[in-house]
Amino acid sequence: MYALDYQLEKILDEGLENRYNRHLEMAKYVRNWGKKYFELFVKNEKYLSNTLTTIKKYEKYRFI
């Protein structure tokens, strides 16, 4: 309950519209990066999320 209360306080301090816009801006940034270097898993833009971006991993790239 403490963690929920803490996070809700942060959301209210930032403002819902500001928080939404920040997520949208970061989502666009990550998607553009993903499109530039890899391929996005989701093809249809109407199904893209502003909080989660999935990128296809190619075997020639090794991430540790």
PDB file of N, CA, C, O and CB in Angstrom:
ATOM      1  N   MET A   1       0.832  -1.191   0.000  1.00  0.00           N
ATOM      2  CA  MET A   1       0.000   0.000   0.000  1.00  0.00           C
ATOM      3  C   MET A   1       0.876   1.254   0.000  1.00  0.00           C
ATOM      4  O   MET A   1       0.524   2.263  -0.611  1.00  0.00           O
ATOM      5  CB  MET A   1      -0.946  -0.001   1.216  1.00  0.00           C
ATOM      6  N   TYR A   2       2.019   1.186   0.689  1.00  0.00           N
ATOM      7  CA  TYR A   2       2.905   2.340   0.723  1.00  0.00           C
ATOM      8  C   TYR A   2       3.403   2.684  -0.681  1.00  0.00           C
ATOM      9  O   TYR A   2       3.436   3.853  -1.064  1.00  0.00           O
ATOM     10  CB  TYR A   2       4.089   2.075   1.658  1.00  0.00           C
ATOM     11  N   ALA A   3       3.791   1.655  -1.449  1.00  0.00           N
ATOM     12  CA  ALA A   3       4.308   1.879  -2.805  1.00  0.00           C
ATOM     13  C   ALA A   3       3.229   2.489  -3.702  1.00  0.00           C
ATOM     14  O   ALA A   3       3.518   3.393  -4.486  1.00  0.00           O
ATOM     15  CB  ALA A   3       4.821   0.555  -3.414  1.00  0.00           C
ATOM     16  N   LEU A   4       2.011   2.012  -3.595  1.00  0.00           N
ATOM     17  CA  LEU A   4       0.910   2.553  -4.380  1.00  0.00           C
ATOM     18  C   LEU A   4       0.659   4.017  -4.013  1.00  0.00           C
ATOM     19  O   LEU A   4       0.503   4.862  -4.895  1.00  0.00           O
ATOM     20  CB  LEU A   4      -0.364   1.719  -4.164  1.00  0.00           C
ATOM     21  N   ASP A   5       0.619   4.310  -2.735  1.00  0.00           N
ATOM     22  CA  ASP A   5       0.410   5.676  -2.269  1.00  0.00           C
ATOM     23  C   ASP A   5       1.526   6.592  -2.769  1.00  0.00           C
ATOM     24  O   ASP A   5       1.268   7.711  -3.213  1.00  0.00           O
ATOM     25  CB  ASP A   5       0.334   5.716  -0.734  1.00  0.00           C
ATOM     26  N   TYR A   6       2.752   6.112  -2.694  1.00  0.00           N
ATOM     27  CA  TYR A   6       3.914   6.888  -3.144  1.00  0.00           C
ATOM     28  C   TYR A   6       3.802   7.198  -4.636  1.00  0.00           C
ATOM     29  O   TYR A   6       4.009   8.335  -5.060  1.00  0.00           O
ATOM     30  CB  TYR A   6       5.228   6.122  -2.854  1.00  0.00           C
ATOM     31  N   GLN A   7       3.474   6.178  -5.423  1.00  0.00           N
ATOM     32  CA  GLN A   7       3.400   6.357  -6.874  1.00  0.00           C
ATOM     33  C   GLN A   7       2.235   7.261  -7.269  1.00  0.00           C
ATOM     34  O   GLN A   7       2.375   8.093  -8.164  1.00  0.00           O
ATOM     35  CB  GLN A   7       3.264   5.003  -7.569  1.00  0.00           C
ATOM     36  N   LEU A   8       1.099   7.106  -6.615  1.00  0.00           N
ATOM     37  CA  LEU A   8      -0.039   7.974  -6.904  1.00  0.00           C
ATOM     38  C   LEU A   8       0.283   9.432  -6.579  1.00  0.00           C
ATOM     39  O   LEU A   8      -0.141  10.339  -7.295  1.00  0.00           O
ATOM     40  CB  LEU A   8      -1.268   7.518  -6.115  1.00  0.00           C
ATOM     41  N   GLU A   9       1.017   9.651  -5.520  1.00  0.00           N
ATOM     42  CA  GLU A   9       1.438  11.017  -5.163  1.00  0.00           C
ATOM     43  C   GLU A   9       2.332  11.608  -6.249  1.00  0.00           C
ATOM     44  O   GLU A   9       2.198  12.779  -6.604  1.00  0.00           O
ATOM     45  CB  GLU A   9       2.181  11.022  -3.806  1.00  0.00           C
ATOM     46  N   LYS A  10       3.247  10.788  -6.777  1.00  0.00           N
ATOM     47  CA  LYS A  10       4.121  11.250  -7.864  1.00  0.00           C
ATOM     48  C   LYS A  10       3.309  11.587  -9.118  1.00  0.00           C
ATOM     49  O   LYS A  10       3.586  12.576  -9.795  1.00  0.00           O
ATOM     50  CB  LYS A  10       5.181  10.179  -8.193  1.00  0.00           C
ATOM     51  N   ILE A  11       2.314  10.763  -9.419  1.00  0.00           N
ATOM     52  CA  ILE A  11       1.469  11.011 -10.584  1.00  0.00           C
ATOM     53  C   ILE A  11       0.708  12.321 -10.420  1.00  0.00           C
ATOM     54  O   ILE A  11       0.647  13.127 -11.348  1.00  0.00           O
ATOM     55  CB  ILE A  11       0.488   9.846 -10.799  1.00  0.00           C
ATOM     56  N   LEU A  12       0.138  12.530  -9.260  1.00  0.00           N
ATOM     57  CA  LEU A  12      -0.618  13.759  -9.013  1.00  0.00           C
ATOM     58  C   LEU A  12       0.280  14.982  -9.025  1.00  0.00           C
ATOM     59  O   LEU A  12      -0.122  16.041  -9.507  1.00  0.00           O
ATOM     60  CB  LEU A  12      -1.349  13.672  -7.684  1.00  0.00           C
ATOM     61  N   ASP A  13       1.489  14.850  -8.499  1.00  0.00           N
ATOM     62  CA  ASP A  13       2.433  15.975  -8.514  1.00  0.00           C
ATOM     63  C   ASP A  13       2.815  16.356  -9.943  1.00  0.00           C
ATOM     64  O   ASP A  13       2.913  17.538 -10.270  1.00  0.00           O
ATOM     65  CB  ASP A  13       3.697  15.625  -7.710  1.00  0.00           C
ATOM     66  N   GLU A  14       3.026  15.362 -10.779  1.00  0.00           N
ATOM     67  CA  GLU A  14       3.407  15.617 -12.170  1.00  0.00           C
ATOM     68  C   GLU A  14       2.220  16.122 -12.990  1.00  0.00           C
ATOM     69  O   GLU A  14       2.381  16.945 -13.891  1.00  0.00           O
ATOM     70  CB  GLU A  14       3.978  14.343 -12.807  1.00  0.00           C
ATOM     71  N   GLY A  15       1.048  15.628 -12.673  1.00  0.00           N
ATOM     72  CA  GLY A  15      -0.147  15.958 -13.440  1.00  0.00           C
ATOM     73  C   GLY A  15      -0.407  14.874 -14.476  1.00  0.00           C
ATOM     74  O   GLY A  15       0.513  14.419 -15.156  1.00  0.00           O
ATOM     75  N   LEU A  16      -1.659  14.466 -14.590  1.00  0.00           N
ATOM     76  CA  LEU A  16      -1.998  13.371 -15.488  1.00  0.00           C
ATOM     77  C   LEU A  16      -1.664  13.693 -16.939  1.00  0.00           C
ATOM     78  O   LEU A  16      -1.130  12.840 -17.649  1.00  0.00           O
ATOM     79  CB  LEU A  16      -3.465  13.037 -15.362  1.00  0.00           C
ATOM     80  N   GLU A  17      -1.965  14.892 -17.387  1.00  0.00           N
ATOM     81  CA  GLU A  17      -1.693  15.256 -18.781  1.00  0.00           C
ATOM     82  C   GLU A  17      -0.190  15.283 -19.052  1.00  0.00           C
ATOM     83  O   GLU A  17       0.261  14.814 -20.097  1.00  0.00           O
ATOM     84  CB  GLU A  17      -2.317  16.626 -19.111  1.00  0.00           C
ATOM     85  N   ASN A  18       0.584  15.830 -18.118  1.00  0.00           N
ATOM     86  CA  ASN A  18       2.039  15.850 -18.278  1.00  0.00           C
ATOM     87  C   ASN A  18       2.613  14.439 -18.308  1.00  0.00           C
ATOM     88  O   ASN A  18       3.514  14.141 -19.092  1.00  0.00           O
ATOM     89  CB  ASN A  18       2.688  16.652 -17.149  1.00  0.00           C
ATOM     90  N   ARG A  19       2.087  13.583 -17.455  1.00  0.00           N
ATOM     91  CA  ARG A  19       2.566  12.197 -17.418  1.00  0.00           C
ATOM     92  C   ARG A  19       2.244  11.473 -18.722  1.00  0.00           C
ATOM     93  O   ARG A  19       3.084  10.753 -19.262  1.00  0.00           O
ATOM     94  CB  ARG A  19       1.943  11.446 -16.230  1.00  0.00           C
ATOM     95  N   TYR A  20       1.027  11.664 -19.224  1.00  0.00           N
ATOM     96  CA  TYR A  20       0.635  11.044 -20.487  1.00  0.00           C
ATOM     97  C   TYR A  20       1.540  11.539 -21.618  1.00  0.00           C
ATOM     98  O   TYR A  20       2.030  10.742 -22.418  1.00  0.00           O
ATOM     99  CB  TYR A  20      -0.851  11.348 -20.807  1.00  0.00           C
ATOM    100  N   ASN A  21       1.760  12.852 -21.681  1.00  0.00           N
ATOM    101  CA  ASN A  21       2.601  13.421 -22.734  1.00  0.00           C
ATOM    102  C   ASN A  21       4.041  12.921 -22.637  1.00  0.00           C
ATOM    103  O   ASN A  21       4.683  12.696 -23.663  1.00  0.00           O
ATOM    104  CB  ASN A  21       2.576  14.946 -22.661  1.00  0.00           C
ATOM    105  N   ARG A  22       4.551  12.745 -21.434  1.00  0.00           N
ATOM    106  CA  ARG A  22       5.917  12.233 -21.254  1.00  0.00           C
ATOM    107  C   ARG A  22       6.009  10.794 -21.767  1.00  0.00           C
ATOM    108  O   ARG A  22       6.976  10.441 -22.443  1.00  0.00           O
ATOM    109  CB  ARG A  22       6.337  12.301 -19.756  1.00  0.00           C
ATOM    110  N   HIS A  23       5.029   9.975 -21.459  1.00  0.00           N
ATOM    111  CA  HIS A  23       5.002   8.590 -21.949  1.00  0.00           C
ATOM    112  C   HIS A  23       4.899   8.570 -23.477  1.00  0.00           C
ATOM    113  O   HIS A  23       5.572   7.773 -24.132  1.00  0.00           O
ATOM    114  CB  HIS A  23       3.816   7.810 -21.318  1.00  0.00           C
ATOM    115  N   LEU A  24       4.074   9.430 -24.039  1.00  0.00           N
ATOM    116  CA  LEU A  24       3.905   9.488 -25.487  1.00  0.00           C
ATOM    117  C   LEU A  24       5.210   9.914 -26.168  1.00  0.00           C
ATOM    118  O   LEU A  24       5.604   9.322 -27.172  1.00  0.00           O
ATOM    119  CB  LEU A  24       2.768  10.458 -25.856  1.00  0.00           C
ATOM    120  N   GLU A  25       5.869  10.919 -25.636  1.00  0.00           N
ATOM    121  CA  GLU A  25       7.139  11.393 -26.197  1.00  0.00           C
ATOM    122  C   GLU A  25       8.208  10.300 -26.141  1.00  0.00           C
ATOM    123  O   GLU A  25       8.923  10.079 -27.118  1.00  0.00           O
ATOM    124  CB  GLU A  25       7.624  12.646 -25.442  1.00  0.00           C
ATOM    125  N   MET A  26       8.314   9.629 -25.018  1.00  0.00           N
ATOM    126  CA  MET A  26       9.308   8.567 -24.878  1.00  0.00           C
ATOM    127  C   MET A  26       8.973   7.384 -25.779  1.00  0.00           C
ATOM    128  O   MET A  26       9.876   6.769 -26.348  1.00  0.00           O
ATOM    129  CB  MET A  26       9.401   8.109 -23.418  1.00  0.00           C
ATOM    130  N   ALA A  27       7.699   7.057 -25.917  1.00  0.00           N
ATOM    131  CA  ALA A  27       7.279   5.956 -26.791  1.00  0.00           C
ATOM    132  C   ALA A  27       7.679   6.250 -28.235  1.00  0.00           C
ATOM    133  O   ALA A  27       8.181   5.368 -28.930  1.00  0.00           O
ATOM    134  CB  ALA A  27       5.748   5.727 -26.692  1.00  0.00           C
ATOM    135  N   LYS A  28       7.461   7.479 -28.687  1.00  0.00           N
ATOM    136  CA  LYS A  28       7.848   7.857 -30.051  1.00  0.00           C
ATOM    137  C   LYS A  28       9.359   7.758 -30.237  1.00  0.00           C
ATOM    138  O   LYS A  28       9.833   7.284 -31.270  1.00  0.00           O
ATOM    139  CB  LYS A  28       7.372   9.285 -30.370  1.00  0.00           C
ATOM    140  N   TYR A  29      10.098   8.198 -29.251  1.00  0.00           N
ATOM    141  CA  TYR A  29      11.566   8.144 -29.317  1.00  0.00           C
ATOM    142  C   TYR A  29      12.045   6.696 -29.441  1.00  0.00           C
ATOM    143  O   TYR A  29      12.880   6.383 -30.290  1.00  0.00           O
ATOM    144  CB  TYR A  29      12.192   8.808 -28.062  1.00  0.00           C
ATOM    145  N   VAL A  30      11.515   5.822 -28.596  1.00  0.00           N
ATOM    146  CA  VAL A  30      11.929   4.417 -28.604  1.00  0.00           C
ATOM    147  C   VAL A  30      11.503   3.731 -29.899  1.00  0.00           C
ATOM    148  O   VAL A  30      12.263   2.943 -30.461  1.00  0.00           O
ATOM    149  CB  VAL A  30      11.337   3.674 -27.394  1.00  0.00           C
ATOM    150  N   ARG A  31      10.299   4.023 -30.375  1.00  0.00           N
ATOM    151  CA  ARG A  31       9.844   3.427 -31.635  1.00  0.00           C
ATOM    152  C   ARG A  31      10.735   3.843 -32.805  1.00  0.00           C
ATOM    153  O   ARG A  31      11.106   3.016 -33.637  1.00  0.00           O
ATOM    154  CB  ARG A  31       8.393   3.829 -31.917  1.00  0.00           C
ATOM    155  N   ASN A  32      11.070   5.124 -32.859  1.00  0.00           N
ATOM    156  CA  ASN A  32      11.947   5.593 -33.938  1.00  0.00           C
ATOM    157  C   ASN A  32      13.306   4.918 -33.878  1.00  0.00           C
ATOM    158  O   ASN A  32      13.864   4.550 -34.912  1.00  0.00           O
ATOM    159  CB  ASN A  32      12.118   7.109 -33.867  1.00  0.00           C
ATOM    160  N   TRP A  33      13.842   4.753 -32.678  1.00  0.00           N
ATOM    161  CA  TRP A  33      15.115   4.046 -32.506  1.00  0.00           C
ATOM    162  C   TRP A  33      14.979   2.598 -32.962  1.00  0.00           C
ATOM    163  O   TRP A  33      15.847   2.084 -33.667  1.00  0.00           O
ATOM    164  CB  TRP A  33      15.578   4.103 -31.032  1.00  0.00           C
ATOM    165  N   GLY A  34      13.902   1.946 -32.564  1.00  0.00           N
ATOM    166  CA  GLY A  34      13.667   0.559 -32.939  1.00  0.00           C
ATOM    167  C   GLY A  34      13.523   0.383 -34.444  1.00  0.00           C
ATOM    168  O   GLY A  34      14.037  -0.579 -35.014  1.00  0.00           O
ATOM    169  N   LYS A  35      12.823   1.314 -35.088  1.00  0.00           N
ATOM    170  CA  LYS A  35      12.648   1.244 -36.540  1.00  0.00           C
ATOM    171  C   LYS A  35      13.974   1.476 -37.266  1.00  0.00           C
ATOM    172  O   LYS A  35      14.227   0.888 -38.318  1.00  0.00           O
ATOM    173  CB  LYS A  35      11.605   2.274 -37.002  1.00  0.00           C
ATOM    174  N   LYS A  36      14.806   2.330 -36.698  1.00  0.00           N
ATOM    175  CA  LYS A  36      16.084   2.659 -37.336  1.00  0.00           C
ATOM    176  C   LYS A  36      17.064   1.486 -37.308  1.00  0.00           C
ATOM    177  O   LYS A  36      17.748   1.224 -38.297  1.00  0.00           O
ATOM    178  CB  LYS A  36      16.710   3.866 -36.652  1.00  0.00           C
ATOM    179  N   TYR A  37      17.131   0.782 -36.177  1.00  0.00           N
ATOM    180  CA  TYR A  37      18.150  -0.246 -36.002  1.00  0.00           C
ATOM    181  C   TYR A  37      17.624  -1.684 -36.090  1.00  0.00           C
ATOM    182  O   TYR A  37      18.393  -2.610 -36.346  1.00  0.00           O
ATOM    183  CB  TYR A  37      18.813  -0.051 -34.685  1.00  0.00           C
ATOM    184  N   PHE A  38      16.337  -1.869 -35.882  1.00  0.00           N
ATOM    185  CA  PHE A  38      15.754  -3.201 -35.846  1.00  0.00           C
ATOM    186  C   PHE A  38      14.428  -3.191 -36.581  1.00  0.00           C
ATOM    187  O   PHE A  38      14.278  -2.520 -37.602  1.00  0.00           O
ATOM    188  CB  PHE A  38      15.568  -3.687 -34.396  1.00  0.00           C
ATOM    189  N   GLU A  39      13.480  -3.928 -36.064  1.00  0.00           N
ATOM    190  CA  GLU A  39      12.130  -3.978 -36.617  1.00  0.00           C
ATOM    191  C   GLU A  39      11.162  -4.088 -35.447  1.00  0.00           C
ATOM    192  O   GLU A  39      11.367  -4.883 -34.530  1.00  0.00           O
ATOM    193  CB  GLU A  39      11.957  -5.180 -37.621  1.00  0.00           C
ATOM    194  N   LEU A  40      10.118  -3.291 -35.487  1.00  0.00           N
ATOM    195  CA  LEU A  40       9.115  -3.372 -34.431  1.00  0.00           C
ATOM    196  C   LEU A  40       8.301  -4.647 -34.611  1.00  0.00           C
ATOM    197  O   LEU A  40       7.986  -5.045 -35.732  1.00  0.00           O
ATOM    198  CB  LEU A  40       8.192  -2.124 -34.441  1.00  0.00           C
ATOM    199  N   PHE A  41       7.968  -5.274 -33.501  1.00  0.00           N
ATOM    200  CA  PHE A  41       7.177  -6.504 -33.531  1.00  0.00           C
ATOM    201  C   PHE A  41       5.757  -6.212 -34.001  1.00  0.00           C
ATOM    202  O   PHE A  41       5.191  -6.977 -34.782  1.00  0.00           O
ATOM    203  CB  PHE A  41       7.152  -7.168 -32.142  1.00  0.00           C
ATOM    204  N   VAL A  42       5.189  -5.123 -33.536  1.00  0.00           N
ATOM    205  CA  VAL A  42       3.817  -4.744 -33.891  1.00  0.00           C
ATOM    206  C   VAL A  42       3.858  -3.934 -35.190  1.00  0.00           C
ATOM    207  O   VAL A  42       4.542  -2.914 -35.273  1.00  0.00           O
ATOM    208  CB  VAL A  42       3.136  -3.920 -32.734  1.00  0.00           C
ATOM    209  N   LYS A  43       3.130  -4.390 -36.183  1.00  0.00           N
ATOM    210  CA  LYS A  43       3.119  -3.725 -37.486  1.00  0.00           C
ATOM    211  C   LYS A  43       2.039  -2.646 -37.596  1.00  0.00           C
ATOM    212  O   LYS A  43       2.282  -1.579 -38.159  1.00  0.00           O
ATOM    213  CB  LYS A  43       2.920  -4.749 -38.578  1.00  0.00           C
ATOM    214  N   ASN A  44       0.871  -2.920 -37.069  1.00  0.00           N
ATOM    215  CA  ASN A  44      -0.247  -1.990 -37.169  1.00  0.00           C
ATOM    216  C   ASN A  44      -0.143  -0.947 -36.054  1.00  0.00           C
ATOM    217  O   ASN A  44      -0.183  -1.288 -34.872  1.00  0.00           O
ATOM    218  CB  ASN A  44      -1.603  -2.745 -37.092  1.00  0.00           C
ATOM    219  N   GLU A  45      -0.011   0.316 -36.435  1.00  0.00           N
ATOM    220  CA  GLU A  45       0.224   1.381 -35.452  1.00  0.00           C
ATOM    221  C   GLU A  45      -0.907   1.547 -34.448  1.00  0.00           C
ATOM    222  O   GLU A  45      -0.683   2.070 -33.357  1.00  0.00           O
ATOM    223  CB  GLU A  45       0.441   2.682 -36.162  1.00  0.00           C
ATOM    224  N   LYS A  46      -2.111   1.115 -34.791  1.00  0.00           N
ATOM    225  CA  LYS A  46      -3.220   1.276 -33.841  1.00  0.00           C
ATOM    226  C   LYS A  46      -3.058   0.364 -32.623  1.00  0.00           C
ATOM    227  O   LYS A  46      -3.729   0.564 -31.611  1.00  0.00           O
ATOM    228  CB  LYS A  46      -4.557   0.985 -34.534  1.00  0.00           C
ATOM    229  N   TYR A  47      -2.171  -0.637 -32.712  1.00  0.00           N
ATOM    230  CA  TYR A  47      -1.950  -1.552 -31.595  1.00  0.00           C
ATOM    231  C   TYR A  47      -0.703  -1.201 -30.785  1.00  0.00           C
ATOM    232  O   TYR A  47      -0.367  -1.924 -29.846  1.00  0.00           O
ATOM    233  CB  TYR A  47      -1.838  -2.968 -32.108  1.00  0.00           C
ATOM    234  N   LEU A  48      -0.011  -0.116 -31.121  1.00  0.00           N
ATOM    235  CA  LEU A  48       1.189   0.269 -30.381  1.00  0.00           C
ATOM    236  C   LEU A  48       0.813   0.793 -29.001  1.00  0.00           C
ATOM    237  O   LEU A  48      -0.224   1.433 -28.825  1.00  0.00           O
ATOM    238  CB  LEU A  48       1.991   1.330 -31.158  1.00  0.00           C
ATOM    239  N   SER A  49       1.663   0.515 -28.040  1.00  0.00           N
ATOM    240  CA  SER A  49       1.452   0.954 -26.666  1.00  0.00           C
ATOM    241  C   SER A  49       2.386   2.120 -26.365  1.00  0.00           C
ATOM    242  O   SER A  49       3.494   2.188 -26.897  1.00  0.00           O
ATOM    243  CB  SER A  49       1.685  -0.212 -25.666  1.00  0.00           C
ATOM    244  N   ASN A  50       1.939   3.033 -25.515  1.00  0.00           N
ATOM    245  CA  ASN A  50       2.800   4.140 -25.089  1.00  0.00           C
ATOM    246  C   ASN A  50       3.661   3.775 -23.889  1.00  0.00           C
ATOM    247  O   ASN A  50       4.484   4.579 -23.450  1.00  0.00           O
ATOM    248  CB  ASN A  50       1.959   5.354 -24.757  1.00  0.00           C
ATOM    249  N   THR A  51       3.482   2.587 -23.361  1.00  0.00           N
ATOM    250  CA  THR A  51       4.277   2.182 -22.198  1.00  0.00           C
ATOM    251  C   THR A  51       5.153   0.967 -22.457  1.00  0.00           C
ATOM    252  O   THR A  51       6.006   0.630 -21.636  1.00  0.00           O
ATOM    253  CB  THR A  51       3.370   1.895 -21.042  1.00  0.00           C
ATOM    254  N   LEU A  52       4.948   0.300 -23.605  1.00  0.00           N
ATOM    255  CA  LEU A  52       5.728  -0.895 -23.916  1.00  0.00           C
ATOM    256  C   LEU A  52       5.976  -0.950 -25.413  1.00  0.00           C
ATOM    257  O   LEU A  52       5.040  -0.846 -26.206  1.00  0.00           O
ATOM    258  CB  LEU A  52       5.005  -2.179 -23.431  1.00  0.00           C
ATOM    259  N   THR A  53       7.244  -1.115 -25.805  1.00  0.00           N
ATOM    260  CA  THR A  53       7.600  -1.263 -27.211  1.00  0.00           C
ATOM    261  C   THR A  53       8.327  -2.586 -27.375  1.00  0.00           C
ATOM    262  O   THR A  53       9.300  -2.860 -26.672  1.00  0.00           O
ATOM    263  CB  THR A  53       8.478  -0.070 -27.709  1.00  0.00           C
ATOM    264  N   THR A  54       7.852  -3.404 -28.305  1.00  0.00           N
ATOM    265  CA  THR A  54       8.490  -4.696 -28.553  1.00  0.00           C
ATOM    266  C   THR A  54       9.262  -4.621 -29.864  1.00  0.00           C
ATOM    267  O   THR A  54       8.756  -4.132 -30.874  1.00  0.00           O
ATOM    268  CB  THR A  54       7.437  -5.846 -28.595  1.00  0.00           C
ATOM    269  N   ILE A  55      10.496  -5.115 -29.827  1.00  0.00           N
ATOM    270  CA  ILE A  55      11.397  -5.064 -30.972  1.00  0.00           C
ATOM    271  C   ILE A  55      11.853  -6.476 -31.274  1.00  0.00           C
ATOM    272  O   ILE A  55      12.192  -7.239 -30.369  1.00  0.00           O
ATOM    273  CB  ILE A  55      12.612  -4.125 -30.704  1.00  0.00           C
ATOM    274  N   LYS A  56      11.860  -6.824 -32.569  1.00  0.00           N
ATOM    275  CA  LYS A  56      12.341  -8.146 -32.968  1.00  0.00           C
ATOM    276  C   LYS A  56      13.854  -8.199 -32.800  1.00  0.00           C
ATOM    277  O   LYS A  56      14.569  -7.273 -33.183  1.00  0.00           O
ATOM    278  CB  LYS A  56      11.939  -8.469 -34.436  1.00  0.00           C
ATOM    279  N   LYS A  57      14.322  -9.279 -32.230  1.00  0.00           N
ATOM    280  CA  LYS A  57      15.754  -9.490 -32.021  1.00  0.00           C
ATOM    281  C   LYS A  57      16.279 -10.369 -33.149  1.00  0.00           C
ATOM    282  O   LYS A  57      15.699 -11.406 -33.472  1.00  0.00           O
ATOM    283  CB  LYS A  57      16.038 -10.139 -30.623  1.00  0.00           C
ATOM    284  N   TYR A  58      17.363  -9.943 -33.727  1.00  0.00           N
ATOM    285  CA  TYR A  58      17.991 -10.730 -34.780  1.00  0.00           C
ATOM    286  C   TYR A  58      19.167 -11.479 -34.198  1.00  0.00           C
ATOM    287  O   TYR A  58      19.858 -10.970 -33.315  1.00  0.00           O
ATOM    288  CB  TYR A  58      18.440  -9.837 -35.959  1.00  0.00           C
ATOM    289  N   GLU A  59      19.397 -12.670 -34.678  1.00  0.00           N
ATOM    290  CA  GLU A  59      20.450 -13.534 -34.128  1.00  0.00           C
ATOM    291  C   GLU A  59      21.850 -12.957 -34.311  1.00  0.00           C
ATOM    292  O   GLU A  59      22.750 -13.284 -33.538  1.00  0.00           O
ATOM    293  CB  GLU A  59      20.383 -14.897 -34.776  1.00  0.00           C
ATOM    294  N   LYS A  60      22.053 -12.108 -35.315  1.00  0.00           N
ATOM    295  CA  LYS A  60      23.396 -11.578 -35.523  1.00  0.00           C
ATOM    296  C   LYS A  60      23.796 -10.577 -34.441  1.00  0.00           C
ATOM    297  O   LYS A  60      24.979 -10.260 -34.310  1.00  0.00           O
ATOM    298  CB  LYS A  60      23.487 -10.925 -36.885  1.00  0.00           C
ATOM    299  N   TYR A  61      22.836 -10.072 -33.663  1.00  0.00           N
ATOM    300  CA  TYR A  61      23.127  -9.158 -32.572  1.00  0.00           C
ATOM    301  C   TYR A  61      23.104  -9.945 -31.263  1.00  0.00           C
ATOM    302  O   TYR A  61      22.165 -10.695 -30.999  1.00  0.00           O
ATOM    303  CB  TYR A  61      22.107  -7.976 -32.538  1.00  0.00           C
ATOM    304  N   ARG A  62      24.123  -9.773 -30.462  1.00  0.00           N
ATOM    305  CA  ARG A  62      24.173 -10.470 -29.173  1.00  0.00           C
ATOM    306  C   ARG A  62      24.060  -9.455 -28.047  1.00  0.00           C
ATOM    307  O   ARG A  62      24.855  -8.520 -27.953  1.00  0.00           O
ATOM    308  CB  ARG A  62      25.482 -11.296 -29.032  1.00  0.00           C
ATOM    309  N   PHE A  63      23.083  -9.648 -27.216  1.00  0.00           N
ATOM    310  CA  PHE A  63      22.884  -8.772 -26.064  1.00  0.00           C
ATOM    311  C   PHE A  63      23.094  -9.591 -24.801  1.00  0.00           C
ATOM    312  O   PHE A  63      22.487 -10.646 -24.619  1.00  0.00           O
ATOM    313  CB  PHE A  63      21.463  -8.119 -26.079  1.00  0.00           C
ATOM    314  N   ILE A  64      23.934  -9.107 -23.963  1.00  0.00           N
ATOM    315  CA  ILE A  64      24.208  -9.807 -22.706  1.00  0.00           C
ATOM    316  C   ILE A  64      23.812  -8.946 -21.549  1.00  0.00           C
ATOM    317  O   ILE A  64      23.961  -9.352 -20.397  1.00  0.00           O
ATOM    318  CB  ILE A  64      25.681 -10.196 -22.592  1.00  0.00           C
TER     319      ILE A  64
END
